[in-house]
Amino acid sequence: MKKLSIGLAGLAVAIAALPATASAQNWQSINQRQARIEARITQGMRNGALTRPEAVRLRTQLNQLAGLEARYRRTGGGLNQAERRDLDRRFDLLSQRVRVQKNDRQVRR
């Protein structure tokens, strides 16, 4: 009986740790997110899914986010949690814009 309760307790701990592990693996640093979005824009230009004006607009927005990140880092000696959340939200929106623009059926001519 004691072995069974220890086994169940161990299983419960393992199950409780799963969501934390999965979310930690999904988190990307800001530099990784910038590189990934830049690669998606470049790939969209190469395969014709993005027109030149779309790519220029998306890259401009990406550069503005990089500037905002630099300002955040200068003002506080690093990023605090609120700044990180703000940047994550903005990167999510930009990533969504890239997806929409790549799938809007406008093709480069």
C-alpha positions as CSV (number, residue, x, y, z in Angstrom):
1,M,0.0,0.0,0.0
2,K,2.8,2.4,0.9
3,K,4.5,1.8,-2.5
4,L,1.3,2.5,-4.3
5,S,0.8,5.8,-2.5
6,I,4.4,6.9,-3.1
7,G,4.0,6.0,-6.8
8,L,0.8,8.0,-7.1
9,A,2.4,10.9,-5.3
10,G,5.4,10.8,-7.8
11,L,3.0,10.6,-10.7
12,A,1.0,13.6,-9.4
13,V,4.2,15.6,-9.2
14,A,5.2,14.6,-12.7
15,I,1.9,15.5,-14.1
16,A,1.9,18.9,-12.3
17,A,5.3,19.7,-13.7
18,L,4.3,19.0,-17.3
19,P,2.5,22.3,-18.1
20,A,5.4,24.3,-16.7
21,T,7.9,22.3,-18.8
22,A,5.8,22.7,-22.0
23,S,5.4,26.4,-21.6
24,A,9.0,26.9,-20.8
25,Q,9.9,25.1,-24.0
26,N,7.5,27.3,-26.1
27,W,9.0,30.5,-24.8
28,Q,11.4,32.2,-27.1
29,S,13.8,35.0,-26.3
30,I,13.2,38.4,-27.9
31,N,16.2,37.9,-30.2
32,Q,14.9,34.5,-31.3
33,R,11.5,36.0,-32.1
34,Q,13.1,38.8,-34.1
35,A,15.2,36.4,-36.1
36,R,12.2,34.1,-36.7
37,I,10.0,36.9,-37.9
38,E,12.8,38.3,-40.1
39,A,13.2,34.8,-41.6
40,R,9.5,34.5,-42.3
41,I,9.5,37.8,-44.1
42,T,12.5,36.9,-46.2
43,Q,11.0,33.5,-47.0
44,G,7.7,35.2,-48.0
45,M,9.6,37.6,-50.3
46,R,11.5,34.7,-51.9
47,N,8.5,32.5,-52.6
48,G,6.3,35.5,-53.7
49,A,3.8,35.3,-50.8
50,L,4.7,38.9,-49.8
51,T,4.8,41.8,-52.1
52,R,7.7,44.3,-51.8
53,P,5.5,46.9,-50.0
54,E,4.2,44.4,-47.6
55,A,7.7,43.2,-46.7
56,V,9.0,46.8,-46.3
57,R,6.1,47.6,-44.0
58,L,6.6,44.4,-41.9
59,R,10.3,45.0,-41.6
60,T,9.7,48.6,-40.6
61,Q,7.4,47.4,-37.8
62,L,10.0,44.8,-36.8
63,N,12.7,47.5,-36.7
64,Q,10.4,49.7,-34.6
65,L,10.0,46.9,-32.1
66,A,13.7,46.5,-31.9
67,G,14.0,50.2,-31.2
68,L,11.4,49.9,-28.5
69,E,13.3,47.0,-26.9
70,A,16.5,49.0,-27.0
71,R,14.7,52.0,-25.2
72,Y,13.3,49.6,-22.6
73,R,16.8,48.2,-21.9
74,R,18.4,51.6,-21.7
75,T,15.9,53.1,-19.2
76,G,16.0,50.3,-16.6
77,G,19.2,48.4,-17.1
78,G,17.3,45.5,-18.6
79,L,13.7,44.4,-19.2
80,N,11.3,44.2,-16.3
81,Q,8.3,41.9,-16.4
82,A,5.8,44.5,-17.7
83,E,8.2,45.5,-20.6
84,R,8.7,41.8,-21.5
85,R,4.9,41.3,-21.6
86,D,4.5,44.4,-23.7
87,L,7.1,43.2,-26.2
88,D,5.7,39.7,-26.2
89,R,2.2,41.1,-27.0
90,R,3.7,43.3,-29.8
91,F,5.7,40.4,-31.3
92,D,2.5,38.3,-31.2
93,L,0.6,41.0,-33.2
94,L,3.5,41.4,-35.7
95,S,3.7,37.6,-36.1
96,Q,0.0,37.5,-36.8
97,R,0.4,40.4,-39.4
98,V,3.1,38.4,-41.2
99,R,0.8,35.4,-41.3
100,V,-2.1,37.4,-42.7
101,Q,0.0,39.2,-45.3
102,K,1.6,35.9,-46.5
103,N,-1.8,34.3,-46.9
104,D,-3.8,37.2,-48.4
105,R,-3.3,35.9,-51.9
106,Q,-1.5,39.0,-53.1
107,V,1.5,37.8,-55.1
108,R,4.7,39.6,-56.1
109,R,4.8,40.3,-59.8
